[in-house]
Amino acid sequence: MAKVKKWIESRAKKPEDEYDEAKREFEMAMGTPFINIKVEIPKGFEELRSQFLSLEKNEDFLREVEDLVKKRLTYEQRGVKDASKE
């Protein structure tokens, strides 16, 4: 743990990081807002690693995620409680 902390503290911000941050801010201001999320492979599915990684570019999967986002935002807009939090 100490090695990780030392690495984080010693890590200087790289020009690419600054560029990526500025690019994201510009895209959010000028274009359609977006989010990036990290999804880890579920436990027990490690043997499907290649299929999991291919989901990132799978158009059907991306449409399903977009539909899920629409559904979630519609529920929130209408004031419907999230059943998973009860």
C-alpha positions in Angstrom: 0.0 0.0 0.0 2.9 2.3 0.8 4.3 1.8 -2.7 1.0 2.8 -4.3 0.7 5.9 -2.1 4.3 6.9 -3.0 3.6 6.4 -6.7 0.5 8.5 -6.6 2.1 11.3 -4.7 5.2 11.3 -6.9 3.2 11.3 -10.2 3.3 14.6 -11.9 0.5 15.6 -14.2 1.5 14.8 -17.8 0.7 17.1 -20.7 -1.5 14.4 -22.2 -3.6 14.4 -19.0 -4.0 18.1 -19.2 -4.9 17.9 -22.8 -7.5 15.1 -22.2 -9.0 17.2 -19.3 -9.2 20.3 -21.5 -10.7 18.3 -24.4 -13.4 16.8 -22.2 -14.3 20.2 -20.8 -14.6 21.6 -24.3 -16.7 18.7 -25.6 -19.0 19.0 -22.6 -19.4 22.7 -23.2 -19.8 22.6 -27.0 -21.3 19.2 -27.7 -23.7 16.7 -26.3 -22.9 15.8 -22.7 -21.6 12.3 -22.0 -20.3 10.1 -19.2 -17.6 7.6 -19.0 -18.1 4.7 -16.6 -15.8 1.9 -15.5 -17.5 -1.5 -15.6 -15.6 -4.5 -14.2 -16.2 -8.0 -15.4 -18.6 -9.7 -13.0 -17.3 -12.3 -10.6 -17.7 -15.8 -12.1 -17.4 -14.5 -15.7 -13.6 -14.2 -15.9 -13.5 -17.0 -18.5 -15.5 -14.7 -20.9 -12.9 -11.9 -20.8 -12.5 -11.5 -24.5 -16.3 -11.4 -25.0 -16.6 -8.8 -22.1 -13.9 -6.6 -23.7 -15.6 -6.7 -27.1 -18.8 -5.2 -25.5 -17.0 -1.8 -25.6 -17.4 -1.6 -29.3 -20.6 -3.7 -29.7 -23.3 -1.5 -31.3 -26.1 -3.6 -29.9 -24.7 -3.5 -26.4 -24.2 0.3 -26.7 -27.9 0.7 -27.8 -29.0 -1.4 -24.8 -27.0 0.8 -22.5 -28.5 3.9 -24.1 -32.0 2.5 -23.7 -31.2 1.8 -20.0 -30.1 5.4 -19.6 -33.3 6.7 -21.2 -35.4 4.6 -19.0 -33.6 5.7 -15.9 -33.8 9.4 -16.8 -37.5 9.0 -17.6 -38.1 7.5 -14.2 -36.2 10.2 -12.5 -38.0 12.9 -14.5 -41.4 11.5 -13.5 -40.4 11.1 -9.8 -40.6 7.3 -9.8 -38.6 5.8 -7.0 -35.8 3.5 -7.8 -36.9 0.0 -6.8 -33.3 -1.2 -6.3 -32.8 1.3 -3.5 -35.7 0.0 -1.4 
